[in-house]
Amino acid sequence: MRIAVTGSIATDHLMTFPGRFTDQLLPDQLDRVSLSFLVDELEIRRGGVAANICFGMGSLGKESVLVGSVGDDFADYRSWLDRHGVDTASVHVSELHHTARFLCNTDQDQNQIATFYAGAMSEARDIELQPVADRVGGLDLVLVSPNDPEAMLRHTDECRDRAIPFAADPSQQLARMEGPEVRRLLDGAAYLFTNEYEKALCEEKTGWSGEEILARVGVRVTTLGAKGVVIDRQGQEGIHVPCVPVDSVVDPTGVGDAFRAGFLSALAWKLPLERAAQVGNAIAAHALEAAGPQEYTLSRQAFLDRFAAVYGEQASAEVAPHVTCHNP
């Protein structure tokens, strides 16, 4: 199963604030906020939603096709992804802009304040998917993840026009899109990924109820943080999959991307939806314990042992034949 992942490719600047953001906000002054946070740490990491997802898939041993736009400062990052089993041949290199930047400040309660500079990502709207499909011998699924909004709409429309199954992952871009655009992104998706807040926002912006959205998408996957994941399909009882406990929360950045990496990999392996969510949760736990969205390392046996401890030996046995991590 060939999966193309479209979306952002960025460098993450991750900072840590030793206090609480909420302690600095004055309720009667919210109309003129002017704050500066002195941070204790700065980590510069590889990131971007699409790149994070592809990295996670590659870490499991599942190759994916990365589709996005970068600057001419991408050479080292490309080499890193190539070494982790990611097909980067369809990444567009801008002649005008730098690779996108994500700047994120996290407080001691894991609340985040972030800013995203699009840079070369603005040229992703010029990428056509058909040449990508021709190069790799066809596409079985395209994930449309957060990107230049025009690129997201173009890729969604092209998938519908060419009858290529697609998964919608609007995520952060829901905040800047209007109802007609959100409806255009979701309608006809084989899979819809959101967290709990984004689920409600989708319904508010589209004007569709949860049932109406289920009538327009194949599978709705909602991540619930520490409460796990819920999978819904029209006319069927929802599936709740508990999360994998973590030893310590280090950095939440990219955890949702790691979940999608595991879920998509399991789909490509033809595993059932429950197993897909379990694999996603397992990688998400590894990401949550690492400082940065591509800083975790998967060891095959350790991954399967941890998976079995949470979901059982039978579940682990079904997943085991497909997991081919770079590390034994």
Secondary structure by P-SEA (a helix, b strand, c coil): cbbbbbbbbbbbbbbbbccccccccccccccbbbbbbbccbbbbbbbcaaaaaaaaaaaacbbbbbbbcccccaaaaaaaaaaaccccccbbbbcccccbbbbbbbccccccccccccccccccccccaaaaaaaaccccbbbbcccaaaaaaaaaaaaaaaccbbbbccccccccccaaaaaaacccccbbbbcaaaaaaaaaaacccaaaaaacccbbbbbccccbbbbbcccbbbbbbbbbbbcccccccaaaaaaaaaaaaaaaacccaaaaaaaaaaaaaaaaaccccccbbbbaaaaaaaaaacccaaaaaaaccccccccc
